[in-house]
């Protein structure tokens, strides 16, 4: 198994290069990254053949990412009113393939649109779920609450402060860089490993006052709930994203 230290900074950034023919554009806004260190061996047990848990200084991570999708649109087409703005909450970990290409592996993605959830499952073969999610912006605080439609016992309650000032970029080699500089997603189709690319500029990161994170996403994905607060928290005002279709991981 290739270890984290064998993947150079250059290799980690190769996937950032813009490819041809994106199939979709999205704007990601008000992103909250909540990252917990987790046992690498436990995460490895959950991964498909051909993927390996990626670690930073010996630590693997599970992350809850909360954000808003805006202006979803296909190339050369305008956005569709009512079908282009969503809330998404996902649980992910950090992996690399047999060639050492780093990326992310999703355990679940909850989104407040039946059509978007269907599209994510059908065209990207990702474990999307429709969720009933509500948001409120009040005095600079973002509140998101709700539950999964198919399983209301899976619930979400997040509050965090937006911060559009004093943004910084993650420094190569740091834990922040390891967690946010990811441009490949992996999934499987009929037990065959596939990959997709997302392209965007590096996340502008900022400090945020962390208020509430109450969810049972870990338990609903068969992980033990972390004891204690996240090991790291990042906030980003957002990036504009190009999304590319899946292809065979060769």
DRENFIPA-907670 format. One record per residue (C-alpha): x, y, z negated; residue number from 1. Coordinates in Angstrom, 1 decimal, padded with zeros to 4 digits, always signed. Layout:
// DRENFIPA-907670
      xx      yy      zz    n
       X       Y       Z  NUM
...
This chain:
// DRENFIPA-907670
      xx      yy      zz    n
  +000.0  +000.0  +000.0    1
  +001.3  +003.4  +000.9    2
  +001.7  +005.7  -002.1    3
  +000.8  +009.4  -002.3    4
  +004.4  +010.5  -002.3    5
  +004.9  +008.9  +001.1    6
  +002.5  +011.2  +002.8    7
  +004.3  +014.5  +003.6    8
  +002.7  +017.9  +003.6    9
  +003.0  +018.0  +007.4   10
  +001.2  +014.7  +007.7   11
  -001.6  +016.0  +005.4   12
  -002.1  +019.0  +007.6   13
  -001.9  +017.2  +011.0   14
  -005.7  +016.5  +010.9   15
  -006.3  +020.3  +010.6   16
  -005.5  +020.8  +014.3   17
  -008.6  +021.7  +016.2   18
  -009.7  +018.9  +018.5   19
  -011.8  +019.2  +021.7   20
  -015.6  +019.1  +022.0   21
  -017.1  +019.7  +018.6   22
  -020.7  +018.4  +018.4   23
  -021.9  +020.8  +015.7   24
  -021.1  +024.1  +013.9   25
  -022.0  +024.9  +010.3   26
  -021.1  +027.6  +007.8   27
  -020.4  +026.3  +004.3   28
  -021.0  +028.8  +001.6   29
  -020.7  +029.1  -002.2   30
  -018.8  +025.8  -002.7   31
  -018.2  +024.4  -006.1   32
  -015.6  +021.6  -006.5   33
  -015.8  +019.6  -009.8   34
  -012.9  +017.1  -010.0   35
  -012.4  +014.4  -012.5   36
  -009.3  +012.2  -012.7   37
  -010.3  +008.5  -012.5   38
  -008.7  +005.1  -012.6   39
  -007.2  +004.4  -009.1   40
  -007.7  +000.7  -009.5   41
  -011.4  +001.2  -010.1   42
  -011.8  +003.4  -007.1   43
  -009.8  +001.0  -004.9   44
  -012.4  -001.7  -005.7   45
  -015.1  +000.4  -004.0   46
  -013.3  +001.1  -000.7   47
  -013.7  -000.8  +002.5   48
  -010.9  -002.7  +004.2   49
  -008.3  -000.4  +005.7   50
  -008.7  +002.4  +003.2   51
  -006.6  +003.1  +000.2   52
  -007.0  +005.4  -002.8   53
  -005.0  +008.5  -002.5   54
  -003.4  +009.9  -005.7   55
  -001.7  +013.1  -006.8   56
  +001.0  +012.6  -009.4   57
  -000.5  +009.2  -010.2   58
  -004.0  +010.4  -010.5   59
  -007.0  +009.5  -008.4   60
  -010.1  +011.7  -008.4   61
  -013.8  +011.7  -008.0   62
  -015.3  +015.0  -007.1   63
  -018.8  +016.5  -007.1   64
  -019.1  +019.1  -004.4   65
  -022.0  +021.5  -004.4   66
  -022.6  +024.0  -001.5   67
  -024.9  +025.7  +000.9   68
  -025.0  +024.9  +004.6   69
  -026.0  +027.8  +006.8   70
  -026.3  +028.4  +010.5   71
  -026.3  +024.8  +011.5   72
  -026.3  +024.7  +015.3   73
  -025.2  +022.7  +018.3   74
  -022.7  +024.0  +020.9   75
  -024.2  +026.5  +023.3   76
  -027.5  +026.5  +021.5   77
  -029.0  +028.9  +018.9   78
  -029.8  +027.8  +015.4   79
  -033.4  +026.5  +014.9   80
  -035.4  +028.5  +012.3   81
  -036.2  +026.4  +009.3   82
  -033.7  +023.7  +010.3   83
  -030.4  +025.4  +009.8   84
  -030.1  +026.2  +006.1   85
  -029.6  +023.5  +003.4   86
  -028.2  +022.7  +000.0   87
  -025.9  +019.7  -000.3   88
  -024.4  +017.9  -003.3   89
  -022.0  +015.0  -002.6   90
  -019.8  +012.6  -004.6   91
  -016.5  +011.8  -002.9   92
  -013.0  +010.4  -003.4   93
  -009.7  +010.8  -001.7   94
  -008.2  +008.1  +000.6   95
  -005.8  +007.4  +003.4   96
  -005.8  +004.7  +006.1   97
  -003.2  +002.2  +007.2   98
  -001.3  +004.9  +009.1   99
  -001.3  +007.2  +006.1  100
  -003.9  +009.6  +007.5  101
  -005.5  +011.3  +004.5  102
  -009.2  +012.0  +004.3  103
  -012.3  +011.6  +002.1  104
  -014.7  +008.8  +001.4  105
  -018.3  +009.7  +000.4  106
  -020.4  +007.7  -002.0  107
  -023.5  +009.8  -001.7  108
  -024.6  +013.0  -000.1  109
  -027.9  +014.6  -001.2  110
  -029.5  +017.3  +001.0  111
  -032.8  +019.1  +000.8  112
  -034.0  +018.2  +004.3  113
  -035.5  +014.9  +005.6  114
  -034.3  +015.6  +009.1  115
  -030.8  +016.5  +008.1  116
  -030.6  +013.4  +005.9  117
  -031.8  +011.3  +008.8  118
  -029.3  +012.9  +011.2  119
  -026.4  +012.3  +008.8  120
  -027.3  +008.6  +008.4  121
  -028.0  +008.0  +012.1  122
  -025.2  +009.9  +013.8  123
  -022.5  +010.0  +011.2  124
  -023.3  +006.8  +009.3  125
  -022.9  +008.5  +005.9  126
  -025.0  +007.7  +002.8  127
  -027.3  +010.7  +003.0  128
  -030.3  +011.0  +000.8  129
  -033.2  +013.5  +001.0  130
  -033.4  +015.5  -002.2  131
  -035.8  +018.0  -003.7  132
  -033.4  +020.9  -004.5  133
  -034.1  +024.4  -005.6  134
  -031.7  +027.3  -005.8  135
  -031.7  +030.7  -007.5  136
  -029.2  +033.5  -007.4  137
  -029.5  +035.7  -010.5  138
  -027.0  +038.3  -011.8  139
  -024.2  +036.7  -009.8  140
  -025.0  +033.2  -011.2  141
  -026.0  +030.4  -008.8  142
  -028.5  +027.8  -010.2  143
  -029.3  +024.6  -008.4  144
  -031.7  +022.0  -009.8  145
  -033.6  +019.0  -008.4  146
  -033.7  +015.2  -007.9  147
  -033.4  +012.6  -005.2  148
  -036.7  +011.9  -003.4  149
  -036.2  +008.2  -003.1  150
  -035.0  +007.9  -006.7  151
  -036.1  +010.8  -008.9  152
  -034.0  +009.4  -011.8  153
  -031.0  +010.8  -009.9  154
  -031.0  +014.4  -011.0  155
  -029.0  +017.6  -010.5  156
  -028.6  +020.7  -012.6  157
  -025.7  +023.1  -011.8  158
  -025.0  +026.7  -012.7  159
  -021.9  +028.6  -011.6  160
  -020.7  +032.1  -011.0  161
  -019.9  +033.2  -007.5  162
  -016.6  +035.1  -007.0  163
  -015.7  +036.8  -003.8  164
  -012.7  +038.6  -005.2  165
  -009.0  +037.7  -005.6  166
  -009.2  +034.7  -003.3  167
  -006.1  +032.6  -002.8  168
  -005.1  +029.7  -000.7  169
  -004.0  +026.4  -002.2  170
  -000.3  +026.1  -002.3  171
  +001.1  +023.0  -000.5  172
  +002.0  +020.2  -002.9  173
  -000.3  +021.3  -005.6  174
  -003.3  +019.5  -007.0  175
  -005.7  +022.1  -005.5  176
  -004.1  +021.5  -002.1  177
  -004.5  +017.7  -002.5  178
  -008.2  +018.1  -003.3  179
  -009.4  +020.7  -000.8  180
  -007.2  +020.4  +002.2  181
  -009.0  +017.5  +003.8  182
  -010.1  +017.4  +007.4  183
  -011.0  +013.7  +008.0  184
  -014.0  +011.8  +006.8  185
  -014.1  +008.0  +006.9  186
  -017.1  +005.7  +007.2  187
  -018.0  +002.3  +008.4  188
  -020.2  +001.1  +011.2  189
  -021.0  -002.6  +011.2  190
  -017.9  -003.2  +009.0  191
  -015.7  -001.3  +011.5  192
  -013.8  +001.7  +010.1  193
  -014.6  +005.0  +011.8  194
  -013.4  +008.6  +011.3  195
  -014.7  +012.0  +012.0  196
  -013.0  +015.4  +011.9  197
  -014.1  +018.6  +010.4  198
  -012.1  +021.8  +011.3  199
  -012.0  +025.0  +009.4  200
  -009.5  +027.5  +008.1  201
  -008.0  +026.8  +004.7  202
  -010.5  +027.4  +001.8  203
  -010.2  +030.7  +000.1  204
  -010.3  +029.7  -003.6  205
  -011.2  +031.8  -006.6  206
  -011.8  +031.4  -010.3  207
  -015.3  +030.8  -011.4  208
  -017.0  +030.8  -014.8  209
  -018.3  +027.2  -015.2  210
  -021.7  +027.1  -016.8  211
  -023.6  +023.8  -016.3  212
  -023.0  +020.5  -014.6  213
  -025.6  +017.9  -015.6  214
  -026.0  +015.1  -013.2  215
  -026.0  +011.3  -013.2  216
  -024.4  +010.9  -009.8  217
  -021.6  +008.8  -011.2  218
  -023.9  +006.3  -012.8  219
  -026.2  +006.1  -009.7  220
  -023.0  +005.2  -007.7  221
  -022.0  +002.6  -010.3  222
  -019.2  +004.5  -011.9  223
  -018.8  +005.2  -015.6  224
  -019.7  +008.8  -016.4  225
  -016.6  +010.8  -017.1  226
  -016.1  +011.8  -020.7  227
  -015.5  +015.5  -021.0  228
  -015.4  +018.4  -018.6  229
  -013.8  +018.3  -015.1  230
  -010.1  +018.1  -014.9  231
  -010.2  +020.9  -012.4  232
  -012.7  +023.3  -010.9  233
  -012.5  +025.3  -007.7  234
  -014.9  +027.8  -006.2  235
  -014.8  +029.0  -002.6  236
  -017.0  +031.7  -001.0  237
  -016.9  +029.5  +002.1  238
  -015.6  +028.7  +005.6  239
  -017.0  +028.3  +009.1  240
  -016.8  +024.7  +010.2  241
  -016.6  +022.7  +013.5  242
  -017.7  +019.1  +013.2  243
  -016.7  +016.4  +015.6  244
  -018.3  +013.1  +016.5  245
  -017.2  +009.8  +015.0  246
  -014.6  +007.7  +016.8  247
  -012.9  +004.4  +016.2  248
  -010.1  +004.6  +013.6  249
  -007.2  +003.5  +015.8  250
